[in-house]
């Protein structure tokens, strides 16, 4: 397992190295952080957990906008050859996330929350871990190009998915809630500082 995990990590580094998005989210840090959270807090055991860890390392391998310039996304056949059918299945689940641009942000995340409820346990844990990493970045390195109200909405809308998965892994859920609360508290302090300057 360790050899295969190292191989998937190497591939992730090639795919995502140097990619930064959202004003400060380093893609490779997000991938590694998500994987480490799954490794540490998954309530799966044995082979089921191994599948979750490998899928976490490769879960953005199809997403062109998250892949380094000059590097091609992996194909389904490549993922199957590297990590097997079960890992491919989890990655395909995650790649099917709905994206209805005609809905409000809240409406989009309510739809995503319903979608997430129907996924495999591995995919659900990866989503919870990924949201924790998103929340950590938004707490520690908020996008400087966005207003504070945008950051507040970011936490609140994404919590729709987190709340939908609260029973999947209570430990990951509690970490997500704590990180979200810290992020919102920081935004409130920043807003207070702005209000004082204006006053």
Rosetta constraint file for C-alpha pairs under 8 A:
AtomPair CA 1 CA 5 HARMONIC 6.05 0.50
AtomPair CA 1 CA 50 HARMONIC 7.43 0.50
AtomPair CA 2 CA 6 HARMONIC 6.11 0.50
AtomPair CA 3 CA 7 HARMONIC 6.26 0.50
AtomPair CA 4 CA 8 HARMONIC 6.24 0.50
AtomPair CA 4 CA 83 HARMONIC 7.47 0.50
AtomPair CA 5 CA 9 HARMONIC 6.15 0.50
AtomPair CA 5 CA 53 HARMONIC 7.79 0.50
AtomPair CA 5 CA 54 HARMONIC 6.16 0.50
AtomPair CA 6 CA 10 HARMONIC 6.12 0.50
AtomPair CA 7 CA 11 HARMONIC 6.30 0.50
AtomPair CA 8 CA 12 HARMONIC 6.11 0.50
AtomPair CA 8 CA 54 HARMONIC 6.71 0.50
AtomPair CA 8 CA 57 HARMONIC 6.24 0.50
AtomPair CA 8 CA 58 HARMONIC 6.76 0.50
AtomPair CA 8 CA 82 HARMONIC 7.76 0.50
AtomPair CA 8 CA 83 HARMONIC 7.92 0.50
AtomPair CA 9 CA 13 HARMONIC 6.17 0.50
AtomPair CA 9 CA 57 HARMONIC 6.13 0.50
AtomPair CA 10 CA 14 HARMONIC 6.39 0.50
AtomPair CA 11 CA 15 HARMONIC 6.12 0.50
AtomPair CA 11 CA 58 HARMONIC 7.93 0.50
AtomPair CA 12 CA 16 HARMONIC 5.91 0.50
AtomPair CA 12 CA 17 HARMONIC 7.73 0.50
AtomPair CA 12 CA 28 HARMONIC 7.39 0.50
AtomPair CA 12 CA 31 HARMONIC 7.82 0.50
AtomPair CA 12 CA 57 HARMONIC 6.30 0.50
AtomPair CA 12 CA 58 HARMONIC 6.19 0.50
AtomPair CA 12 CA 61 HARMONIC 7.53 0.50
AtomPair CA 13 CA 17 HARMONIC 5.14 0.50
AtomPair CA 13 CA 28 HARMONIC 6.60 0.50
AtomPair CA 14 CA 68 HARMONIC 7.75 0.50
AtomPair CA 14 CA 71 HARMONIC 7.76 0.50
AtomPair CA 15 CA 61 HARMONIC 7.04 0.50
AtomPair CA 15 CA 67 HARMONIC 5.33 0.50
AtomPair CA 15 CA 68 HARMONIC 5.77 0.50
AtomPair CA 15 CA 71 HARMONIC 6.32 0.50
AtomPair CA 15 CA 72 HARMONIC 7.66 0.50
AtomPair CA 15 CA 73 HARMONIC 7.25 0.50
AtomPair CA 16 CA 27 HARMONIC 6.04 0.50
AtomPair CA 16 CA 28 HARMONIC 5.59 0.50
AtomPair CA 16 CA 66 HARMONIC 6.55 0.50
AtomPair CA 16 CA 67 HARMONIC 4.89 0.50
AtomPair CA 16 CA 68 HARMONIC 5.21 0.50
AtomPair CA 17 CA 27 HARMONIC 7.38 0.50
AtomPair CA 17 CA 28 HARMONIC 6.01 0.50
AtomPair CA 17 CA 67 HARMONIC 7.86 0.50
AtomPair CA 17 CA 68 HARMONIC 6.18 0.50
AtomPair CA 18 CA 26 HARMONIC 7.44 0.50
AtomPair CA 18 CA 27 HARMONIC 7.60 0.50
AtomPair CA 18 CA 28 HARMONIC 7.64 0.50
AtomPair CA 18 CA 68 HARMONIC 6.56 0.50
AtomPair CA 19 CA 26 HARMONIC 6.08 0.50
AtomPair CA 19 CA 27 HARMONIC 5.45 0.50
AtomPair CA 19 CA 28 HARMONIC 7.28 0.50
AtomPair CA 19 CA 66 HARMONIC 6.61 0.50
AtomPair CA 19 CA 67 HARMONIC 6.69 0.50
AtomPair CA 19 CA 68 HARMONIC 5.74 0.50
AtomPair CA 20 CA 24 HARMONIC 6.13 0.50
AtomPair CA 20 CA 25 HARMONIC 5.37 0.50
AtomPair CA 20 CA 26 HARMONIC 4.44 0.50
AtomPair CA 20 CA 27 HARMONIC 5.73 0.50
AtomPair CA 21 CA 25 HARMONIC 5.12 0.50
AtomPair CA 21 CA 26 HARMONIC 6.60 0.50
AtomPair CA 21 CA 27 HARMONIC 7.23 0.50
AtomPair CA 22 CA 143 HARMONIC 6.15 0.50
AtomPair CA 23 CA 142 HARMONIC 7.33 0.50
AtomPair CA 23 CA 143 HARMONIC 4.46 0.50
AtomPair CA 23 CA 144 HARMONIC 6.53 0.50
AtomPair CA 23 CA 145 HARMONIC 6.99 0.50
AtomPair CA 24 CA 137 HARMONIC 7.39 0.50
AtomPair CA 24 CA 141 HARMONIC 6.20 0.50
AtomPair CA 24 CA 142 HARMONIC 7.14 0.50
AtomPair CA 24 CA 143 HARMONIC 6.19 0.50
AtomPair CA 25 CA 29 HARMONIC 7.82 0.50
AtomPair CA 25 CA 30 HARMONIC 7.23 0.50
AtomPair CA 25 CA 134 HARMONIC 7.76 0.50
AtomPair CA 25 CA 137 HARMONIC 6.29 0.50
AtomPair CA 25 CA 141 HARMONIC 7.92 0.50
AtomPair CA 26 CA 30 HARMONIC 6.30 0.50
AtomPair CA 27 CA 31 HARMONIC 6.27 0.50
AtomPair CA 27 CA 66 HARMONIC 6.93 0.50
AtomPair CA 28 CA 32 HARMONIC 6.10 0.50
AtomPair CA 29 CA 33 HARMONIC 5.79 0.50
AtomPair CA 30 CA 34 HARMONIC 5.94 0.50
AtomPair CA 30 CA 130 HARMONIC 7.11 0.50
AtomPair CA 30 CA 133 HARMONIC 5.95 0.50
AtomPair CA 30 CA 134 HARMONIC 7.48 0.50
AtomPair CA 31 CA 35 HARMONIC 6.19 0.50
AtomPair CA 31 CA 56 HARMONIC 6.96 0.50
AtomPair CA 31 CA 57 HARMONIC 6.01 0.50
AtomPair CA 31 CA 130 HARMONIC 7.88 0.50
AtomPair CA 32 CA 36 HARMONIC 6.12 0.50
AtomPair CA 32 CA 57 HARMONIC 6.90 0.50
AtomPair CA 33 CA 37 HARMONIC 6.20 0.50
AtomPair CA 33 CA 129 HARMONIC 7.91 0.50
AtomPair CA 33 CA 130 HARMONIC 7.90 0.50
AtomPair CA 33 CA 133 HARMONIC 6.46 0.50
AtomPair CA 34 CA 38 HARMONIC 6.37 0.50
AtomPair CA 34 CA 56 HARMONIC 6.59 0.50
AtomPair CA 34 CA 126 HARMONIC 6.74 0.50
AtomPair CA 34 CA 129 HARMONIC 4.97 0.50
AtomPair CA 34 CA 130 HARMONIC 5.14 0.50
AtomPair CA 34 CA 132 HARMONIC 7.81 0.50
AtomPair CA 34 CA 133 HARMONIC 6.42 0.50
AtomPair CA 35 CA 39 HARMONIC 6.15 0.50
AtomPair CA 35 CA 53 HARMONIC 5.83 0.50
AtomPair CA 35 CA 56 HARMONIC 5.17 0.50
AtomPair CA 35 CA 57 HARMONIC 5.98 0.50
AtomPair CA 35 CA 126 HARMONIC 7.66 0.50
AtomPair CA 35 CA 129 HARMONIC 7.66 0.50
AtomPair CA 36 CA 40 HARMONIC 6.04 0.50
AtomPair CA 37 CA 41 HARMONIC 5.76 0.50
AtomPair CA 37 CA 42 HARMONIC 7.55 0.50
AtomPair CA 37 CA 129 HARMONIC 5.86 0.50
AtomPair CA 37 CA 172 HARMONIC 7.91 0.50
AtomPair CA 38 CA 42 HARMONIC 4.97 0.50
AtomPair CA 38 CA 52 HARMONIC 7.20 0.50
AtomPair CA 38 CA 53 HARMONIC 6.35 0.50
AtomPair CA 38 CA 56 HARMONIC 7.70 0.50
AtomPair CA 38 CA 125 HARMONIC 6.74 0.50
AtomPair CA 38 CA 126 HARMONIC 6.64 0.50
AtomPair CA 38 CA 129 HARMONIC 6.48 0.50
AtomPair CA 39 CA 49 HARMONIC 7.70 0.50
AtomPair CA 39 CA 53 HARMONIC 6.24 0.50
AtomPair CA 41 CA 171 HARMONIC 6.74 0.50
AtomPair CA 41 CA 172 HARMONIC 6.59 0.50
AtomPair CA 42 CA 49 HARMONIC 6.97 0.50
AtomPair CA 42 CA 125 HARMONIC 7.03 0.50
AtomPair CA 42 CA 169 HARMONIC 7.26 0.50
AtomPair CA 42 CA 172 HARMONIC 7.97 0.50
AtomPair CA 43 CA 49 HARMONIC 7.91 0.50
AtomPair CA 43 CA 169 HARMONIC 6.73 0.50
AtomPair CA 44 CA 48 HARMONIC 5.95 0.50
AtomPair CA 44 CA 49 HARMONIC 4.93 0.50
AtomPair CA 45 CA 49 HARMONIC 5.07 0.50
AtomPair CA 45 CA 50 HARMONIC 7.92 0.50
AtomPair CA 46 CA 50 HARMONIC 6.39 0.50
AtomPair CA 47 CA 51 HARMONIC 6.23 0.50
AtomPair CA 48 CA 52 HARMONIC 6.55 0.50
AtomPair CA 48 CA 122 HARMONIC 7.53 0.50
AtomPair CA 49 CA 53 HARMONIC 6.29 0.50
AtomPair CA 49 CA 122 HARMONIC 7.47 0.50
AtomPair CA 50 CA 54 HARMONIC 6.23 0.50
AtomPair CA 51 CA 55 HARMONIC 5.98 0.50
AtomPair CA 51 CA 86 HARMONIC 6.82 0.50
AtomPair CA 51 CA 87 HARMONIC 5.50 0.50
AtomPair CA 51 CA 122 HARMONIC 7.30 0.50
AtomPair CA 52 CA 56 HARMONIC 6.01 0.50
AtomPair CA 52 CA 87 HARMONIC 7.41 0.50
AtomPair CA 52 CA 90 HARMONIC 7.87 0.50
AtomPair CA 52 CA 122 HARMONIC 4.86 0.50
AtomPair CA 52 CA 123 HARMONIC 7.17 0.50
AtomPair CA 52 CA 125 HARMONIC 7.77 0.50
AtomPair CA 52 CA 126 HARMONIC 7.18 0.50
AtomPair CA 53 CA 57 HARMONIC 6.49 0.50
AtomPair CA 54 CA 58 HARMONIC 6.52 0.50
AtomPair CA 54 CA 83 HARMONIC 7.30 0.50
AtomPair CA 54 CA 87 HARMONIC 6.68 0.50
AtomPair CA 55 CA 59 HARMONIC 5.36 0.50
AtomPair CA 55 CA 87 HARMONIC 5.31 0.50
AtomPair CA 55 CA 88 HARMONIC 7.41 0.50
AtomPair CA 55 CA 90 HARMONIC 6.41 0.50
AtomPair CA 55 CA 91 HARMONIC 6.03 0.50
AtomPair CA 56 CA 126 HARMONIC 6.01 0.50
AtomPair CA 58 CA 91 HARMONIC 7.29 0.50
AtomPair CA 59 CA 91 HARMONIC 5.18 0.50
AtomPair CA 59 CA 94 HARMONIC 7.04 0.50
AtomPair CA 59 CA 95 HARMONIC 7.85 0.50
AtomPair CA 60 CA 66 HARMONIC 6.95 0.50
AtomPair CA 60 CA 91 HARMONIC 7.79 0.50
AtomPair CA 60 CA 95 HARMONIC 7.79 0.50
AtomPair CA 61 CA 67 HARMONIC 7.40 0.50
AtomPair CA 61 CA 73 HARMONIC 5.61 0.50
AtomPair CA 61 CA 74 HARMONIC 5.67 0.50
AtomPair CA 62 CA 73 HARMONIC 5.14 0.50
AtomPair CA 62 CA 74 HARMONIC 5.88 0.50
AtomPair CA 62 CA 75 HARMONIC 7.20 0.50
AtomPair CA 62 CA 95 HARMONIC 7.27 0.50
AtomPair CA 63 CA 67 HARMONIC 6.73 0.50
AtomPair CA 63 CA 73 HARMONIC 6.84 0.50
AtomPair CA 63 CA 95 HARMONIC 7.73 0.50
AtomPair CA 64 CA 72 HARMONIC 7.72 0.50
AtomPair CA 64 CA 73 HARMONIC 6.14 0.50
AtomPair CA 67 CA 71 HARMONIC 6.74 0.50
AtomPair CA 67 CA 72 HARMONIC 7.49 0.50
AtomPair CA 67 CA 73 HARMONIC 6.82 0.50
AtomPair CA 74 CA 78 HARMONIC 5.99 0.50
AtomPair CA 74 CA 79 HARMONIC 6.59 0.50
AtomPair CA 75 CA 79 HARMONIC 6.40 0.50
AtomPair CA 76 CA 80 HARMONIC 6.14 0.50
AtomPair CA 76 CA 88 HARMONIC 6.98 0.50
AtomPair CA 77 CA 81 HARMONIC 6.12 0.50
AtomPair CA 78 CA 82 HARMONIC 6.09 0.50
AtomPair CA 79 CA 83 HARMONIC 5.83 0.50
AtomPair CA 79 CA 84 HARMONIC 6.86 0.50
AtomPair CA 79 CA 87 HARMONIC 7.82 0.50
AtomPair CA 79 CA 88 HARMONIC 5.95 0.50
AtomPair CA 80 CA 84 HARMONIC 4.34 0.50
AtomPair CA 80 CA 85 HARMONIC 5.28 0.50
AtomPair CA 80 CA 87 HARMONIC 7.54 0.50
AtomPair CA 80 CA 88 HARMONIC 5.79 0.50
AtomPair CA 83 CA 87 HARMONIC 6.03 0.50
AtomPair CA 83 CA 88 HARMONIC 7.23 0.50
AtomPair CA 84 CA 88 HARMONIC 6.34 0.50
AtomPair CA 85 CA 89 HARMONIC 6.06 0.50
AtomPair CA 86 CA 90 HARMONIC 6.56 0.50
AtomPair CA 87 CA 91 HARMONIC 6.38 0.50
AtomPair CA 88 CA 92 HARMONIC 6.10 0.50
AtomPair CA 89 CA 93 HARMONIC 6.26 0.50
AtomPair CA 90 CA 94 HARMONIC 6.42 0.50
AtomPair CA 90 CA 120 HARMONIC 7.21 0.50
AtomPair CA 90 CA 122 HARMONIC 6.90 0.50
AtomPair CA 90 CA 123 HARMONIC 5.73 0.50
AtomPair CA 91 CA 95 HARMONIC 6.13 0.50
AtomPair CA 91 CA 123 HARMONIC 7.62 0.50
AtomPair CA 92 CA 96 HARMONIC 6.36 0.50
AtomPair CA 93 CA 97 HARMONIC 7.48 0.50
AtomPair CA 93 CA 119 HARMONIC 6.80 0.50
AtomPair CA 93 CA 123 HARMONIC 7.02 0.50
AtomPair CA 94 CA 123 HARMONIC 6.44 0.50
AtomPair CA 97 CA 112 HARMONIC 6.67 0.50
AtomPair CA 97 CA 115 HARMONIC 7.18 0.50
AtomPair CA 98 CA 108 HARMONIC 7.91 0.50
AtomPair CA 98 CA 111 HARMONIC 7.28 0.50
AtomPair CA 98 CA 112 HARMONIC 6.15 0.50
AtomPair CA 98 CA 115 HARMONIC 7.51 0.50
AtomPair CA 99 CA 108 HARMONIC 6.76 0.50
AtomPair CA 99 CA 112 HARMONIC 7.98 0.50
AtomPair CA 100 CA 108 HARMONIC 6.22 0.50
AtomPair CA 101 CA 108 HARMONIC 7.59 0.50
AtomPair CA 103 CA 107 HARMONIC 5.40 0.50
AtomPair CA 103 CA 108 HARMONIC 5.69 0.50
AtomPair CA 104 CA 108 HARMONIC 6.05 0.50
AtomPair CA 105 CA 109 HARMONIC 6.31 0.50
AtomPair CA 105 CA 157 HARMONIC 6.98 0.50
AtomPair CA 106 CA 110 HARMONIC 6.15 0.50
AtomPair CA 106 CA 157 HARMONIC 5.59 0.50
AtomPair CA 107 CA 111 HARMONIC 6.25 0.50
AtomPair CA 108 CA 112 HARMONIC 6.22 0.50
AtomPair CA 109 CA 113 HARMONIC 5.96 0.50
AtomPair CA 109 CA 157 HARMONIC 5.91 0.50
AtomPair CA 109 CA 158 HARMONIC 6.38 0.50
AtomPair CA 109 CA 160 HARMONIC 6.16 0.50
AtomPair CA 109 CA 161 HARMONIC 6.67 0.50
AtomPair CA 110 CA 114 HARMONIC 6.45 0.50
AtomPair CA 110 CA 157 HARMONIC 7.96 0.50
AtomPair CA 110 CA 160 HARMONIC 6.07 0.50
AtomPair CA 110 CA 161 HARMONIC 7.20 0.50
AtomPair CA 111 CA 115 HARMONIC 6.27 0.50
AtomPair CA 112 CA 116 HARMONIC 6.07 0.50
AtomPair CA 112 CA 161 HARMONIC 6.49 0.50
AtomPair CA 113 CA 117 HARMONIC 6.52 0.50
AtomPair CA 113 CA 160 HARMONIC 5.91 0.50
AtomPair CA 113 CA 161 HARMONIC 4.16 0.50
AtomPair CA 113 CA 162 HARMONIC 7.67 0.50
AtomPair CA 113 CA 164 HARMONIC 5.74 0.50
AtomPair CA 114 CA 118 HARMONIC 7.25 0.50
AtomPair CA 114 CA 161 HARMONIC 7.80 0.50
AtomPair CA 114 CA 164 HARMONIC 7.37 0.50
AtomPair CA 115 CA 119 HARMONIC 7.21 0.50
AtomPair CA 116 CA 124 HARMONIC 6.54 0.50
AtomPair CA 116 CA 161 HARMONIC 6.97 0.50
AtomPair CA 116 CA 164 HARMONIC 7.48 0.50
AtomPair CA 116 CA 165 HARMONIC 7.48 0.50
AtomPair CA 117 CA 124 HARMONIC 7.67 0.50
AtomPair CA 117 CA 164 HARMONIC 6.56 0.50
AtomPair CA 117 CA 165 HARMONIC 6.69 0.50
AtomPair CA 119 CA 123 HARMONIC 6.07 0.50
AtomPair CA 119 CA 124 HARMONIC 6.21 0.50
AtomPair CA 120 CA 124 HARMONIC 6.25 0.50
AtomPair CA 121 CA 125 HARMONIC 6.21 0.50
AtomPair CA 121 CA 168 HARMONIC 7.06 0.50
AtomPair CA 122 CA 126 HARMONIC 6.30 0.50
AtomPair CA 123 CA 127 HARMONIC 6.26 0.50
AtomPair CA 124 CA 128 HARMONIC 6.33 0.50
AtomPair CA 124 CA 165 HARMONIC 6.95 0.50
AtomPair CA 124 CA 168 HARMONIC 7.16 0.50
AtomPair CA 125 CA 129 HARMONIC 6.17 0.50
AtomPair CA 125 CA 168 HARMONIC 7.21 0.50
AtomPair CA 125 CA 169 HARMONIC 6.93 0.50
AtomPair CA 125 CA 172 HARMONIC 7.75 0.50
AtomPair CA 126 CA 130 HARMONIC 5.95 0.50
AtomPair CA 127 CA 131 HARMONIC 6.16 0.50
AtomPair CA 128 CA 132 HARMONIC 6.40 0.50
AtomPair CA 128 CA 162 HARMONIC 6.16 0.50
AtomPair CA 128 CA 165 HARMONIC 7.39 0.50
AtomPair CA 128 CA 172 HARMONIC 6.42 0.50
AtomPair CA 128 CA 173 HARMONIC 6.81 0.50
AtomPair CA 128 CA 176 HARMONIC 7.30 0.50
AtomPair CA 129 CA 133 HARMONIC 6.46 0.50
AtomPair CA 129 CA 172 HARMONIC 6.70 0.50
AtomPair CA 129 CA 176 HARMONIC 7.87 0.50
AtomPair CA 130 CA 134 HARMONIC 6.25 0.50
AtomPair CA 131 CA 135 HARMONIC 6.03 0.50
AtomPair CA 131 CA 158 HARMONIC 7.41 0.50
AtomPair CA 131 CA 162 HARMONIC 7.44 0.50
AtomPair CA 131 CA 176 HARMONIC 6.98 0.50
AtomPair CA 132 CA 136 HARMONIC 6.12 0.50
AtomPair CA 132 CA 175 HARMONIC 7.05 0.50
AtomPair CA 132 CA 176 HARMONIC 4.94 0.50
AtomPair CA 132 CA 179 HARMONIC 6.81 0.50
AtomPair CA 133 CA 137 HARMONIC 6.27 0.50
AtomPair CA 134 CA 138 HARMONIC 6.20 0.50
AtomPair CA 135 CA 139 HARMONIC 5.97 0.50
AtomPair CA 135 CA 155 HARMONIC 6.98 0.50
AtomPair CA 135 CA 176 HARMONIC 7.44 0.50
AtomPair CA 135 CA 179 HARMONIC 6.11 0.50
AtomPair CA 135 CA 180 HARMONIC 5.90 0.50
AtomPair CA 135 CA 183 HARMONIC 6.99 0.50
AtomPair CA 136 CA 140 HARMONIC 6.00 0.50
AtomPair CA 136 CA 179 HARMONIC 6.33 0.50
AtomPair CA 136 CA 180 HARMONIC 7.94 0.50
AtomPair CA 136 CA 183 HARMONIC 7.61 0.50
AtomPair CA 137 CA 141 HARMONIC 5.21 0.50
AtomPair CA 137 CA 142 HARMONIC 6.56 0.50
AtomPair CA 138 CA 142 HARMONIC 4.38 0.50
AtomPair CA 138 CA 143 HARMONIC 7.04 0.50
AtomPair CA 138 CA 151 HARMONIC 7.29 0.50
AtomPair CA 138 CA 183 HARMONIC 6.83 0.50
AtomPair CA 139 CA 179 HARMONIC 7.64 0.50
AtomPair CA 139 CA 180 HARMONIC 7.80 0.50
AtomPair CA 139 CA 182 HARMONIC 6.93 0.50
AtomPair CA 139 CA 183 HARMONIC 4.35 0.50
AtomPair CA 139 CA 184 HARMONIC 7.80 0.50
AtomPair CA 139 CA 186 HARMONIC 7.01 0.50
AtomPair CA 140 CA 183 HARMONIC 7.87 0.50
AtomPair CA 142 CA 151 HARMONIC 7.40 0.50
AtomPair CA 146 CA 150 HARMONIC 6.13 0.50
AtomPair CA 146 CA 151 HARMONIC 7.18 0.50
AtomPair CA 147 CA 151 HARMONIC 6.87 0.50
AtomPair CA 148 CA 152 HARMONIC 6.32 0.50
AtomPair CA 148 CA 187 HARMONIC 6.39 0.50
AtomPair CA 148 CA 190 HARMONIC 7.92 0.50
AtomPair CA 148 CA 191 HARMONIC 7.10 0.50
AtomPair CA 149 CA 153 HARMONIC 6.24 0.50
AtomPair CA 150 CA 154 HARMONIC 6.12 0.50
AtomPair CA 151 CA 155 HARMONIC 6.57 0.50
AtomPair CA 151 CA 187 HARMONIC 7.53 0.50
AtomPair CA 152 CA 156 HARMONIC 6.40 0.50
AtomPair CA 152 CA 184 HARMONIC 6.33 0.50
AtomPair CA 152 CA 187 HARMONIC 7.02 0.50
AtomPair CA 153 CA 157 HARMONIC 5.88 0.50
AtomPair CA 154 CA 158 HARMONIC 6.24 0.50
AtomPair CA 155 CA 159 HARMONIC 6.14 0.50
AtomPair CA 155 CA 180 HARMONIC 6.19 0.50
AtomPair CA 155 CA 183 HARMONIC 7.75 0.50
AtomPair CA 155 CA 184 HARMONIC 7.43 0.50
AtomPair CA 156 CA 160 HARMONIC 7.12 0.50
AtomPair CA 157 CA 161 HARMONIC 7.91 0.50
AtomPair CA 158 CA 162 HARMONIC 6.68 0.50
AtomPair CA 159 CA 163 HARMONIC 5.79 0.50
AtomPair CA 160 CA 164 HARMONIC 6.28 0.50
AtomPair CA 161 CA 165 HARMONIC 6.52 0.50
AtomPair CA 162 CA 166 HARMONIC 6.28 0.50
AtomPair CA 162 CA 173 HARMONIC 6.72 0.50
AtomPair CA 162 CA 176 HARMONIC 7.38 0.50
AtomPair CA 163 CA 173 HARMONIC 7.69 0.50
AtomPair CA 165 CA 169 HARMONIC 7.39 0.50
AtomPair CA 165 CA 173 HARMONIC 7.44 0.50
AtomPair CA 166 CA 170 HARMONIC 5.74 0.50
AtomPair CA 166 CA 173 HARMONIC 5.33 0.50
AtomPair CA 167 CA 173 HARMONIC 7.96 0.50
AtomPair CA 169 CA 173 HARMONIC 6.15 0.50
AtomPair CA 170 CA 174 HARMONIC 6.02 0.50
AtomPair CA 171 CA 175 HARMONIC 6.44 0.50
AtomPair CA 172 CA 176 HARMONIC 6.22 0.50
AtomPair CA 173 CA 177 HARMONIC 6.26 0.50
AtomPair CA 174 CA 178 HARMONIC 6.11 0.50
AtomPair CA 175 CA 179 HARMONIC 6.11 0.50
AtomPair CA 176 CA 180 HARMONIC 6.05 0.50
AtomPair CA 177 CA 181 HARMONIC 6.10 0.50
AtomPair CA 178 CA 182 HARMONIC 6.25 0.50
AtomPair CA 179 CA 183 HARMONIC 6.21 0.50
AtomPair CA 180 CA 184 HARMONIC 6.20 0.50
AtomPair CA 181 CA 185 HARMONIC 6.08 0.50
AtomPair CA 182 CA 186 HARMONIC 6.24 0.50
AtomPair CA 183 CA 187 HARMONIC 6.33 0.50
AtomPair CA 184 CA 188 HARMONIC 6.18 0.50
AtomPair CA 185 CA 189 HARMONIC 6.32 0.50
AtomPair CA 186 CA 190 HARMONIC 6.25 0.50
AtomPair CA 187 CA 191 HARMONIC 6.06 0.50
AtomPair CA 188 CA 192 HARMONIC 6.10 0.50
AtomPair CA 189 CA 193 HARMONIC 6.25 0.50
AtomPair CA 190 CA 194 HARMONIC 6.36 0.50
AtomPair CA 191 CA 195 HARMONIC 6.14 0.50
AtomPair CA 192 CA 196 HARMONIC 6.15 0.50
AtomPair CA 193 CA 197 HARMONIC 6.31 0.50
AtomPair CA 194 CA 198 HARMONIC 6.31 0.50
AtomPair CA 195 CA 199 HARMONIC 6.01 0.50
